[in-house]
Amino acid sequence: MRKDIHPENYRLVAFKDMSNDDIFLTKSTADTKETIEVDGVEYPLVKMEISRTSHPFYTGKSKLIDTAGRIDKFKNKYSKFKK
């Protein structure tokens, strides 16, 4: 096994799903400037658009999240090709 190729700075990080405000803790090396307090302890914060608690595959619910108007942009772009 090669030595000195794995990061040494693993620590507990809070990941927050912005679509449903779910927060979970896991070890990570992700760099972040924000922090959040969970159960009285401050952790580095990584914000996510979607996670296992909001993704339709894991929840079994068909839920459409359009945070940046991507669907409207797509429809406008391809509306000129309609017959």
C-alpha positions in Angstrom: 0.0 0.0 0.0 1.3 3.5 -0.8 1.9 5.8 2.1 1.0 9.4 2.5 -1.7 9.5 -0.2 -4.8 9.7 2.1 -5.9 12.9 3.8 -5.2 13.3 7.5 -7.8 16.0 8.3 -11.0 13.9 8.7 -13.4 15.5 11.1 -17.2 15.5 11.8 -19.0 17.8 9.4 -22.7 18.7 9.3 -24.4 18.3 5.9 -27.7 20.3 5.5 -30.2 19.5 2.8 -31.6 22.9 1.8 -34.8 21.5 0.3 -36.1 20.1 3.6 -33.7 21.4 6.3 -32.5 17.9 7.3 -29.1 17.9 8.9 -26.8 14.9 9.3 -23.3 14.4 10.6 -20.6 12.4 9.0 -16.8 12.4 8.8 -15.4 14.4 5.8 -12.5 16.4 4.6 -14.7 19.0 2.8 -13.5 22.6 3.2 -16.1 25.1 4.3 -16.3 28.5 5.8 -19.7 28.2 7.5 -20.5 26.5 10.8 -23.7 25.3 12.4 -24.5 24.3 16.0 -26.1 20.9 16.4 -27.0 19.7 19.9 -24.8 22.4 21.5 -21.7 21.5 19.4 -20.4 23.6 16.5 -19.6 21.8 13.3 -18.4 22.9 9.8 -21.4 23.2 7.5 -21.8 21.9 3.9 -25.0 22.9 2.2 -26.6 20.5 -0.4 -29.5 20.9 -2.8 -30.6 17.3 -2.4 -29.8 14.3 -0.2 -31.1 10.9 0.7 -33.9 12.4 2.7 -35.3 14.4 -0.3 -34.3 12.5 -3.4 -37.3 10.8 -5.1 -35.4 7.5 -5.5 -35.0 7.1 -1.8 -38.2 8.7 -0.6 -40.5 6.9 -3.1 -42.2 10.2 -3.8 -42.2 12.0 -7.1 -41.2 15.5 -6.1 -39.9 18.2 -8.5 -37.4 20.7 -7.1 -36.7 23.5 -9.5 -34.4 25.9 -7.6 -32.9 27.8 -10.6 -35.7 27.8 -13.1 -34.0 25.1 -15.2 -37.3 23.6 -16.4 -38.5 27.0 -17.7 -35.2 27.6 -19.4 -35.4 24.2 -21.1 -39.0 24.8 -22.3 -38.2 28.3 -23.6 -35.1 27.0 -25.4 -36.8 24.2 -27.2 -40.2 25.8 -27.7 -39.1 27.0 -31.2 -38.9 23.3 -32.3 -42.5 22.6 -31.6 -44.6 21.5 -34.6 
